C-alpha cells in the first residue's frame, strides 16, 4: 500500500500492513492525474514507526509492532499532553494500552507561525489521527473511504 510521510512532503513509502515493513522512497515528480493518492500516512515518532491507514473499509493504526482496526469497536486511541508540552499517543485494545509513544510536537499553527494555512495537527501526528477519528465526515472520506458524504 502507498503511504505518505506526515512530516516530509517528498517522502512516501510502500507499506505492508501485515508485516509492518515500510520501504521509503522519494515522491515521483508527476502531477495531476498521474499522482497517486496515499492510502495512509506515517511518521517516525521518537524512533517508533507509526502508520495510520485505511485497509478495505476500516481505519487502522500501527504503533511499532502493535496494529489495531480502529473501526472494530475494540480498539481506540488516547491522546494526552504530558510534561513540558510533550504529547503521548496511546493505542488501546478493549480500553487497555497496547502501545504508547511520547513525542515533542512541531509547533505549527500558532499565532506567530509564518507558515500559511498551517494547523496544529500539521506538526503533531497524534493530533492529526485524533482529529480525523473525531470528525465523522473526515473519518469517512480519508484515504479513499466513503466519498458520498
N, C-alpha and C positions, 0 to 999 in steps of 0.2 A: 504494500500500500504506500502511496505517496503522501508524505507529511512535510510540513514546512517548519522551520525554526521559528519560535515565538520572538526571539530577540535578535536574530541576524537575518536580514531580508534576503541576502543572496544564498543562504544555506537551506538546502532541502535534503530529504533522505528517503530511501526505501526502508520501510519498517515492516517487520514480520511480527504481527500481534501474537502469534502462538509461541515464538521463541524469545521475543523481546529484542532481537537483533536489529540494530539500526545502522544503515550504511549511508553516511553523509556524502553529498556532492554539491557542487555549485549549481544554482538555478540556471537553466538554459536561458539564453538571451532572446528567446522567442517571445512574441507578444500577441495580443488579440486572440483569435480562435485557436492558435497553436499552444497557448499557455495551459498547463494542467492545473486543475483546481485541487487543492490539498484535501485529503480525507482526514486530516488531523494536524495538530501542532505538537512540537516537542521543545523541551528546554533541558539543559543540564543545570540542575539546581544543587549547589554545594556538592558537586561531584556525583549526584544521583540523576539518572535519566528519568524524566517524567514525560509521558506521552498521553495526550488527550485526543481521542479519535472516535470516528463512527465506524462500526462494523455492522453490516446489514442495517437494521433499523435502530440499533442501540448505541448510546454513547458509552465509551469505556474510558477508564483512567488506569494507567500503569505508573506506579512509583517503584523504581528499582525492579525487583523480581515479582512484586505483587500487582496483579491486574484484576479489575473488577468491572462488571457490567453495571453501570450507574442507573440503568432503566429496569433492573431486575426486581427492585423493591427491597433487596437485601443489602445493597451497597450504597454508600454515600460519601460525602466529604465533609470536613470541618476546616474552616479557615480561621485562624486566630492571630492576633497581634501579640507578640511576646516582647521581652525586654529590649529596650533600645530601638524600637521601631522595626524589629525583625518580624517576619511572618512565619507561621507554622501551618503547613498543609498536611492534613491527616486523611488517609484513605480508610474508610470504615467498612467493616463487614458485619452485618447484623448488629450495628451500633458499637462494635468494638474496633479499636485501632488495629490495622494490619500493616500499615506503612506510614511513615512520618518523614517529612523533610522540612528543615528550617532554613531560612534564607533572608538576605537583605534585599528588599525590592529596589529596583531602579526608580528614582524619584521623577516620574513623568506626570505631567498634567497639573502641576501646582500653579499657583498664580504667577510665579517667577519663571516658569518653564517657557523657553522661547520656541519649543517645538510646536508647529501649527497642528491643530486638531488632535493633539496627544491627550490621552485619557489615562488615569491611574493604572488601569489594567494593562496598558501597553508595556509597563515596566514590572508588572507583578503577575507572573503566570498563574499563581494560585488564585488571585483575584479575578483574572480572566475566566478561569474554569468556573469559579463560584458564580460570577455574573451570568455566564451562559446558562448554567443549571437553574438559576433563579428566574430567568426570563423565559416564559413559556414559548413565545414566538421564536426567539433566538435559538433556544434549545431544539425546537422542532426543525428549524431550517439549516442549522450549521452543518457544514461538510456534506451538503447534498441531501439533507433529510427532506422532510415534507416541504415542498416548495409552494404548496397551495395556501399556506397561512400567511 
